[in-house]
Amino acid sequence: MPRRLLLIRHAKAAAFGADPGDHGRPLSAKGKAHAETLGAVLRAKDWVPDLALVSSAQRTRDTMAALALPDCAVRYEETLYLASPKTLAQAISTCEANAKTIALIAHNPGIAILAHQLLEQGFDHNAKAARALMSGFRTGWAAAFELREEGPRLACLFDPRAADTA
């Protein structure tokens, strides 16, 4: 079975204010509910990660907490805060070999650009999921990739707002 990667854009954050600043913004009530729903979907669809790489920002930490993923090791990393796609990809490449499913919880635009790069590098994607992902990467979405030797494949796009997933 190929390694699997979940690219998760943090759930909807509270409105920006001067205090506590961008890094300290928590999730909104709607964002927390979406993250809880996404966690339930990931558990039901057997996409629970072994390891999660999480930006140090409060909204990504809150997303991780609300996902309630059992038996998932977590690494909070300052370098993932508003990181470039290159930095995000480097973080993934440093993961332990025994981590079969990795979640990366981070921010736009980096996470969306990385998802689009994986789409371009791969083939045989879930067509409905690829179309949706190409239209944008909404807060709370999880793009589920199989990291096959011959190239990545977008297997599914989980949207906590939708009754079904792509």
N, C-alpha and C positions, 0 to 999 in steps of 0.2 A: 504494500500500500504506500503510495507517495506521501510525503510530508504535506500537511495542509496548513493554510494560512488564512486567518480571518483579519481583514483590514476593517477596523471599526472606527468610524468617526464618532467622537463623543456625542452624547445626547444633548438636546437643547439646553443651553446655559441661560442663567438669569441675565437680565438686561445689564449692559455695561454701565458701571458707575465709577466714580473716582476712587471709592474705597470698597472693596479691597484691591482694586486694580484688575487687569485682565487675567493675570495668572491665578488670582484668588477667587475668580467667579465660580459659584456653585451651579449645580443644575437647577433649572426651573422645576416646578411641580410637574409640568407636562413632560419635561426631559426625564425626570426620575421615573415616571410611569412608563415612558417609552423604553427606557433601559431595562426595567423590570420585565416588560413584555418580551424584549429581545432576548433576555436571558432565558426565559421560559421556552422560547422558540428554539434557541440553540441547544438547550437540554433535550427537547423533544425530538429534534432532527439529528441528534448525535454529533453535534459540532462543538462539544465542550473542549476547550484547549487544555493542554498540559501546562502551558506557560503563557503568561500575558506580559507583554512589554507595554508599559503605560507611561505616558507623559506625566511629569510631576505637577501639572496644572490641577487645580481643585476640580474642575468639571470632568476631567478624565478619570481622576481618582473616584469621584462620585459615580461616574458611569460604571467603572469596574465594580464598585461595591453593590450597586443596584442590580448588576447582572447576576449576582449570586451564583457564581460558577463553582461547583464543588471540585475539590482536589486540583485546583489550578494554582501553580506557583506564580507569584507576581514579582516583577522587577519594575520599580518606579524609576524613571530616568529623566533627569533634567534636560539632557540633550534632545529628547523627543518633543519638547515644548516648541511649537511652531517650526518644526524641523523641515528641512528640504527632503525631497524624495530620496536623494542619495544617502543622507544621514539615516533615514528610516530603513532603507535597504541594508545599510551597513549594520544596523542594530539587529535586524533579522538574521543576517549572516553569522553573527556571533553566538547564536543560540546553541545550546547543548544538542548533540545529535540525538539524544533520547527523547527530545520534545517532538512528538509526532504531529501535534496540532498546536500552532502558535497563534496567539491573538496579539495584534498591535493596535492599541487604542491611542489615537492621536488627533491631529487637527488638519483642517484645510488651510492652504491649498496642497500641502505636501502629501497627505494621504490620498487625495483624489488623483494627483499626478502620478503617484506610484501605482495606483490601481489601473490607470490608463496605460502606463508603461507595461504592466503585466499583461494587459489585454493585447497590446501590440506585439509582445514577445511570444504569446501563446497562440493556440488554435483550438478548434473544436469546443468553443465556449457554449454555455447555455445561452441560446440566442435571446430569449426574453430578458434574462439578467443582464447581458451585455448591452442591449439597447437601453435599458433603464439606467445602467451605470454611465453610459456615454452621455446621458442627458443631465448628469450632475451627481453629486455624492452628498446626499442630505444628512443632516444630523441624525444620529442614532442608527444609521445603516451599517450593515456588516456585509462586506464582499468576501465570499468564501472561495478561495482558490485551492486547487490541487497543484502542488509543485512537482510536476512530473519531470523526468529526465529530459524528455523531448520538448518541453516547454510548458509554461503554466496554463491551467485551464480554469476559467471562471465556472464553478459548479453551481453556485446559487447566490442570489442577492437577498438578504434578509432585511425586510422593512417592517419595523414594529407598528407602523400605521396601517398596514394592509392586512386583510383577512388571509390572503395567500401570499406566498413569497415567489419571487422569480427564480 
